[in-house]
Amino acid sequence: MSVDHGSGNVNSALTGANDIGEWITPPVSYVDPARRFCKFCGRPIARRFWLAKTAGGGTFCDPAHAALFTTYPRSSDE
């Protein structure tokens, strides 16, 4: 999927049965830098990120991580 690298662009996509979301390319701000991390692996996200539109939602570095996050077994204390 191609992404326009302009400021604040959004590209929607459907990449799997349960993986609905969109690529977000936020505007660059040196005054108020936002720190974003993948909800699945914890990797810092520098430029574009996948915003999942599922029940759990969240910010991910890749649509595959969003799909894994919804199916990955987690402990009951979370």
C-alpha positions as a printed Julia matrix, in Angstrom:
78×3 Matrix{Float64}:
   0.0     0.0    0.0
   1.37    3.4   -0.87
   1.23    6.19   1.65
   1.35    9.88   0.91
   4.07   11.3    3.14
   2.46   14.73   3.46
   1.33   16.01   6.84
  -1.72   14.47   8.46
  -2.64   12.03   5.7
  -4.84    9.03   6.35
  -5.16    5.89   4.23
  -7.8     3.3    5.09
  -7.34   -0.39   4.43
  -8.73   -3.8    5.16
  -5.85   -6.26   5.52
  -7.55   -9.27   7.06
 -10.79  -10.64   8.42
 -10.45   -8.95  11.83
  -7.87   -6.33  10.94
  -9.6    -3.07  10.07
  -7.73    0.18  10.46
  -5.88    2.94   8.72
  -2.35    4.19   8.22
  -1.83    7.56   9.91
   0.96    9.95   8.98
   0.84   12.68  11.63
   2.24   16.16  11.04
   5.75   16.71  12.36
   5.84   18.94  15.44
   9.09   20.04  17.03
   7.3    22.07  19.69
   5.14   19.24  21.05
   6.71   15.91  20.0
   4.41   12.92  20.48
   5.98    9.66  21.58
   4.2     6.66  20.09
   4.91    3.0   20.69
   3.51   -0.19  19.15
   0.89   -1.65  21.49
   2.05   -5.18  20.61
   5.87   -5.09  20.49
   6.7    -1.75  22.13
   8.76   -0.52  19.17
   8.99    3.29  18.96
   7.02    4.6   15.98
   8.81    7.43  14.2
   6.69    8.34  11.19
   3.56    6.48  10.19
   1.53    4.11  12.31
  -1.41    1.74  11.99
  -4.48    2.85  13.95
  -6.63   -0.22  14.53
 -10.39    0.24  14.42
 -11.27   -2.93  16.29
 -12.82   -3.33  19.74
  -9.43   -3.0   21.46
  -8.12   -0.3   19.14
  -4.62    1.05  19.54
  -1.5     2.19  17.75
   0.67   -0.41  16.01
   3.8    -0.37  13.85
   2.22   -2.82  11.38
  -1.24   -4.22  10.6
   0.11   -7.72  11.31
   0.86   -6.66  14.89
  -2.72   -5.42  15.28
  -3.98   -8.83  14.13
  -1.59  -10.63  16.48
  -2.61   -8.41  19.4
  -6.25   -9.47  19.08
  -5.42  -13.19  18.88
  -2.37  -13.43  21.14
  -3.14  -15.09  24.5
  -2.71  -12.7   27.41
  -2.81  -13.3   31.14
  -6.13  -12.69  32.9
  -4.66  -10.0   35.2
  -4.45   -7.4   32.38
